Amino acid sequence: MSRNDVHMVGSIPLANAEDVFTRLCDSLGPHLCRLPDGETGERARWIYWQRTMLENHPDMEVDPDGGTLKLHEWDGTLLRETDLMRFKPGVEPTRVSFETGYDTANIASWQIFDRLQKAGTIPADLRYQVALPTPMSSAFMYVSPSAYEDYFPSYEKSLLAALANIAAAVPAEKLSIQWDICQEVLVFEDYFPSRPDDYKERIFALMGRLGDAVPAGVELGYHLCYGTPRDKHLVMPKDGAILAELGNGILERVGRMVDFLHLPVPQDRDDDAYFAPLGDLNLDPATKLFLGLIHFDDTAGDRARIRAAAKICRDFGIATECGWGRADPDRLFGLLQSHREAVGVLKS
């Protein structure tokens, strides 16, 4: 069995990081090579805690002319309508710093990870996995389009400072950084009210900068996502073409090694048409592909999706489409069991 068969995207519906580390090692330890802390507590809703940070920031305010963002699921269901933020008049954006909190939270979880690994609870060769959003993530969700051009570089600077703090606290050989790519996928799908004409170039350039900011020796990966605020997609993809285009763009722009790439697979897609575009992925032999094709209580479907994917993709690992933090906590046992069963299918 390989220790790189299964990937955990990030959030886990448990009480704290120690519970997450222990439960994942007990259930899937032989199949993992990295462990997230579960993004528990205020991080359970992915980037919503960044909304709270922006609302409390002394240099930010609701844009009275910015309108709202209406967030819809793929079937048109309105999830929520959100006021959008801007810099306060007179604020110089280049001087603004955002305390993202990602460094504080992850350094605290690393200390738990390190203690458990030294005690033998966590296998010695596992890395601690940190998932980080991009500047576009909070921008497209919470910031007025009129403030984008000022917000992007200001938040990116703060985010990379948090990354540097994490990298200084965690030994490189013990650290794995995963960039969460959601809003960029949605921009490609034309989900938002508007997008710049040069959106592809902007996104690929950003992916390159973020990847190259990860220090040598630290593992680097990208998780592509269609959004799951209530454990359902915001957009239902036609096929894997946009994922393949984004994946290739990332791999071309990042100057260092990309160690893994995670792509989602909707539950009802076990057909050749969905997977066919993934044949165009220009993966380095050392880049591990993980397909998010495991779905709750769907053993037969998991097998069908694995077999369909295997016609196009070689040597891939398995995952769910996204993190589990917004899912029913009662599903945790079943999801872990599904992964164990799917590994057997993967190896057959």
ZAMARGU-4260 file (C-alpha; in steps of 0.2 Angstrom, whole numbers, plus 5000, padded with zeros to 4 digits):
<rodrens>
0) 5000/5000/5000 | 5006/5017/4996 | 5006/5031/5009 | 5000/5043/4995 | 4983/5035/4990
5) 4972/5047/5000 | 4971/5065/5001 | 4962/5075/5014 | 4957/5092/5007 | 4956/5101/5024
10) 4941/5104/5035 | 4935/5090/5046 | 4919/5091/5058 | 4928/5087/5074 | 4930/5097/5090
15) 4949/5102/5088 | 4965/5098/5079 | 4971/5084/5091 | 4954/5075/5088 | 4957/5077/5069
20) 4975/5071/5069 | 4971/5056/5080 | 4955/5051/5070 | 4963/5052/5053 | 4979/5042/5059
25) 4968/5028/5066 | 4957/5027/5051 | 4968/5031/5036 | 4986/5032/5042 | 4994/5019/5031
30) 4986/5029/5015 | 4991/5047/5019 | 5007/5057/5018 | 5000/5073/5025 | 4988/5078/5038
35) 4977/5094/5039 | 4972/5100/5056 | 4953/5100/5051 | 4951/5119/5051 | 4940/5117/5066
40) 4932/5131/5076 | 4930/5148/5067 | 4938/5141/5051 | 4925/5128/5049 | 4916/5139/5036
45) 4932/5140/5025 | 4935/5159/5022 | 4920/5166/5031 | 4931/5171/5046 | 4940/5182/5034
50) 4924/5191/5031 | 4923/5194/5050 | 4941/5200/5050 | 4937/5213/5036 | 4921/5219/5045
55) 4932/5222/5061 | 4946/5230/5052 | 4949/5249/5055 | 4953/5253/5037 | 4938/5244/5029
60) 4919/5248/5028 | 4904/5242/5019 | 4903/5250/5001 | 4887/5260/5001 | 4887/5260/4982
65) 4894/5242/4980 | 4878/5232/4980 | 4877/5215/4986 | 4884/5198/4981 | 4870/5185/4979
70) 4877/5168/4982 | 4867/5154/4972 | 4870/5135/4972 | 4871/5127/4955 | 4852/5124/4955
75) 4848/5142/4958 | 4844/5141/4977 | 4849/5157/4985 | 4861/5154/4999 | 4864/5171/5006
80) 4866/5190/5000 | 4881/5199/5007 | 4886/5217/5008 | 4902/5221/5000 | 4917/5230/5008
85) 4929/5244/5002 | 4944/5254/5010 | 4938/5269/5019 | 4940/5285/5011 | 4957/5293/5014
90) 4965/5276/5017 | 4981/5272/5008 | 4979/5253/5003 | 4997/5250/5001 | 5000/5253/5019
95) 4986/5242/5025 | 4990/5225/5033 | 4977/5212/5036 | 4979/5200/5051 | 4973/5184/5042
100) 4976/5173/5057 | 4982/5158/5046 | 4999/5159/5054 | 4993/5160/5072 | 4980/5145/5069
105) 4992/5134/5060 | 5007/5137/5071 | 4996/5132/5086 | 4991/5116/5076 | 5008/5112/5071
110) 5014/5112/5089 | 5000/5098/5093 | 5005/5089/5077 | 5024/5089/5083 | 5019/5083/5100
115) 5009/5069/5093 | 5022/5064/5080 | 5035/5063/5093 | 5024/5052/5104 | 5021/5040/5090
120) 5003/5044/5087 | 5006/5052/5070 | 5018/5042/5059 | 5035/5049/5058 | 5035/5052/5039
125) 5019/5062/5038 | 5019/5081/5035 | 5008/5094/5042 | 4996/5101/5029 | 4991/5120/5028
130) 4977/5125/5017 | 4978/5144/5012 | 4965/5154/5001 | 4970/5166/4988 | 4968/5185/4987
135) 4954/5182/4975 | 4945/5171/4987 | 4940/5184/4999 | 4939/5198/4986 | 4926/5190/4975
140) 4916/5185/4990 | 4917/5200/5002 | 4925/5215/4993 | 4917/5228/4981 | 4923/5226/4963
145) 4928/5245/4964 | 4941/5240/4977 | 4948/5225/4969 | 4964/5233/4961 | 4969/5240/4978
150) 4963/5225/4988 | 4972/5211/4978 | 4990/5217/4982 | 4987/5222/4999 | 4979/5206/5005
155) 4992/5195/4995 | 5006/5204/5004 | 4998/5200/5021 | 4994/5182/5016 | 5012/5179/5010
160) 5018/5186/5027 | 5007/5173/5036 | 5015/5160/5025 | 5032/5165/5029 | 5028/5164/5048
165) 5022/5147/5046 | 5037/5142/5036 | 5048/5149/5049 | 5039/5139/5063 | 5038/5122/5054
170) 5053/5113/5047 | 5052/5112/5028 | 5053/5093/5028 | 5037/5093/5039 | 5027/5105/5030
175) 5014/5104/5015 | 5006/5120/5008 | 4990/5118/4999 | 4983/5133/4989 | 4964/5132/4989
180) 4958/5138/4971 | 4939/5141/4971 | 4934/5158/4966 | 4946/5157/4951 | 4937/5141/4945
185) 4921/5151/4947 | 4928/5165/4937 | 4932/5153/4923 | 4914/5147/4924 | 4908/5165/4923
190) 4899/5163/4940 | 4901/5181/4946 | 4892/5197/4939 | 4908/5202/4930 | 4926/5197/4927
195) 4941/5207/4919 | 4945/5203/4900 | 4962/5197/4905 | 4956/5185/4919 | 4965/5170/4913
200) 4982/5179/4913 | 4978/5187/4930 | 4974/5170/4938 | 4989/5161/4930 | 5001/5174/4936
205) 4994/5174/4953 | 4995/5155/4954 | 5013/5156/4949 | 5017/5169/4962 | 5009/5160/4976
210) 5017/5143/4971 | 5034/5151/4970 | 5032/5159/4987 | 5032/5142/4995 | 5050/5138/5001
215) 5061/5124/4994 | 5059/5108/5003 | 5041/5112/5008 | 5028/5102/4999 | 5017/5111/4987
220) 4999/5107/4980 | 4984/5115/4973 | 4965/5110/4977 | 4953/5116/4963 | 4935/5118/4969
225) 4918/5122/4963 | 4912/5129/4980 | 4903/5119/4994 | 4896/5132/5006 | 4882/5119/5010
230) 4891/5104/5004 | 4884/5107/4987 | 4892/5114/4971 | 4889/5133/4967 | 4892/5128/4948
235) 4890/5110/4941 | 4904/5108/4928 | 4900/5102/4911 | 4916/5091/4911 | 4934/5092/4917
240) 4940/5104/4903 | 4941/5120/4914 | 4950/5110/4928 | 4962/5104/4915 | 4965/5121/4908
245) 4968/5128/4926 | 4979/5114/4930 | 4990/5116/4915 | 4991/5135/4918 | 4997/5132/4936
250) 5010/5119/4931 | 5017/5131/4918 | 5018/5146/4929 | 5025/5139/4945 | 5044/5139/4944
255) 5046/5125/4957 | 5040/5108/4959 | 5021/5105/4961 | 5019/5090/4972 | 5001/5087/4970
260) 4985/5093/4961 | 4967/5089/4967 | 4952/5090/4956 | 4934/5087/4960 | 4922/5075/4952
265) 4903/5077/4954 | 4893/5062/4961 | 4883/5059/4945 | 4899/5059/4933 | 4906/5042/4930
270) 4905/5044/4911 | 4920/5046/4899 | 4914/5063/4893 | 4918/5071/4911 | 4936/5063/4912
275) 4941/5064/4894 | 4948/5082/4895 | 4959/5077/4910 | 4969/5067/4897 | 4976/5084/4892
280) 4984/5087/4909 | 5003/5090/4907 | 5008/5082/4923 | 5026/5080/4929 | 5029/5062/4933
285) 5032/5067/4951 | 5016/5077/4953 | 5003/5067/4961 | 4985/5068/4954 | 4971/5066/4967
290) 4953/5065/4961 | 4939/5070/4972 | 4927/5056/4967 | 4923/5049/4984 | 4905/5053/4989
295) 4895/5049/5005 | 4886/5032/5006 | 4889/5028/4987 | 4901/5013/4987 | 4895/5008/4969
300) 4896/5025/4963 | 4914/5027/4970 | 4919/5011/4961 | 4911/5017/4945 | 4920/5034/4945
305) 4937/5026/4949 | 4935/5014/4935 | 4930/5028/4923 | 4944/5039/4929 | 4957/5025/4926
310) 4953/5025/4908 | 4961/5042/4906 | 4971/5045/4922 | 4986/5035/4928 | 4992/5033/4946
315) 4980/5044/4954 | 4975/5045/4972 | 4957/5048/4979 | 4949/5061/4989 | 4932/5069/4991
320) 4927/5085/4981 | 4930/5097/4995 | 4933/5098/5014 | 4920/5090/5026 | 4918/5105/5038
325) 4901/5110/5031 | 4894/5092/5030 | 4884/5083/5043 | 4896/5077/5057 | 4887/5060/5057
330) 4894/5057/5040 | 4912/5056/5046 | 4913/5037/5050 | 4905/5033/5033 | 4917/5044/5023
335) 4932/5037/5032 | 4926/5019/5028 | 4922/5024/5010 | 4940/5029/5008 | 4947/5013/5015
340) 4936/5003/5003 | 4940/5014/4988 | 4959/5011/4991 | 4955/4993/4988 | 4947/4997/4971
345) 4961/5008/4966 | 4973/4994/4969 | 4963/4981/4960
</rodrens>
